[in-house]
Amino acid sequence: MQGKRKLSATLLAPDSLPNIRFAQVIQPDGEANGPFGTTVSVSTPKDGVYKLRISHNLRTEAGLTREFKLRVAVN
């Protein structure tokens, strides 16, 4: 990302309690933040590629989430 200063993302699943979450947001320099829930909003002060790592949420007893949509916005 270049010239953008905020990254927001949401995991949308048909389940009311999905067992997925944003595990990490990895910055261009390799620094990682997390874990998060099904939504994340972080500042993006560094130019480059930001990676969203999605994984199981082991803190929930919900069944396996097989389908989801990812909504991402950069401002």
N, C-alpha and C positions, 0 to 999 in steps of 0.2 A: 504494500500500500504506500502510496506517495501522496503527501499533501492532505491526507485524511487524519482525523484526530480521535475518532471513536469507532469501536467495533461492537455491534450488538448482534446477538444470535439467539434463536429459540428453536428448541426441538418440539415438534408437533407430532403427537402419536394418537391413534384412535383410542388407546387405553386411557382411562381416567388417571391411573397411577402407573406410568411407564417405568421400567427398570433400567432406563438409560439416563445418562447425564453428561455434561461437559466435564471431562476429567481434567483437562489442562488447556490453557491458551499459551502457545509457545511463540515467543517474540523472535524477531529476526536475528538477535544475538544469541539465541538458544535459551535464554532465561524463560522459565515456565511458572505460571500461576495456576492455582486450582487446589482442590476440586470445586466445582460449581454445581448447580442444580440443572434444571431444564432450560434455564435462561442465563445469559451472561452478557455483561456490558463492561467493557474495559477501554481505557484510553490507549491510544496508539501513537506515542510520541516518536517512535523510530520508524524511518522509512524501510520498506522491505516486505518480506512474506511473513504473515502471521498464520499459524496453524491451529486449528481447533481439533482437539483430541476428544473423541466421544467413546465412552465405555459403559459397561454394566454399572448399575448403581447397586452395590452389594449391601447397602443399608435398607433396602426395601425387600419385602417378601412377595412383591408382585410377580406375575408370570413373565415369561420371556417376551420382550417386545421385538417383534419381527419386522415391523414396518414403521417408518417415521418420515417426516419431512423436516428439512432444515431450512430455516429462514434466516438470512444474514443481511444486515444493513451496515454500511460504512458512511460516516458523515465527516 
